[in-house]
């Protein structure tokens, strides 16, 4: 229902663009132009805040890991945390800032869980994990929503990337989504990406980079619309590569494949079967991506 309302709102405001636009592009443009996707930059935040912000993000990561929450929950919580920092903690930190931000991170996690998960953690269990009292967690959650003026609904790069891959074939989406999920979560854990780039730029960079790692250049052309492609080929993509290298993930991008040879009529069923079934090399690369994600979350 929310997506339909976004599409209706966008179509009403941009009637002149509709004749040359397909439904998929309309959906993407509506999501990217919704108030929930507004990017909050941290460029004005004092540099001494960033190490404290990293500690707070680590708290979110540990909670997501403990409760096996989804990637959307991690991204949602970190976006809320960055919005809070931009609004309330952008000045020189004092002695109490670290404690306040850590508690705020727990509050952001609780809010994100209520948006993204079927069930939320027991407050008493969360208190024992976080070394905070139940009253402190309630107060932290309330402080976050008041500071953000209840603007706590968020469209993250995870949501945008999922929408971009929604139309692709099942086997291709399965291969790409493993890399995309890993890269998006890595991006949200690194302020070098999310503090400077919008959800659309992060999602595009992750989808393009995943396609290039797999050598699936057809996917890059097919599922990254022209109006979003500039963000994937530009600064955000280069920053994502740099983040991966600095974290020890040396993903090597595959060269563009040679044009396939003509398929004889008698061989057509075999060729179709090969297309639908990923190769052993592809499955091995997928397993490496999953292992890399596990190492990152443990770190």
PEPEBEL-V969819 format. One record per helix or strand of 3 or more residues. SS is the DSSP state (~ for helix, > for strand). FROM is the first residue (numbers start at 0). LEN is the number of residues. If there is no record, write none. Layout:
ss=SS from=FROM len=LEN
ss=SS from=FROM len=LEN
//
This chain:
ss=~ from=1 len=12
ss=~ from=14 len=6
ss=~ from=22 len=10
ss=~ from=34 len=3
ss=~ from=46 len=20
ss=~ from=70 len=18
ss=~ from=96 len=20
ss=~ from=122 len=8
ss=~ from=133 len=14
ss=~ from=156 len=9
ss=~ from=169 len=20
ss=~ from=190 len=4
ss=~ from=198 len=16
ss=~ from=216 len=7
ss=~ from=225 len=8
ss=~ from=234 len=12
ss=~ from=264 len=12
ss=~ from=279 len=19
//
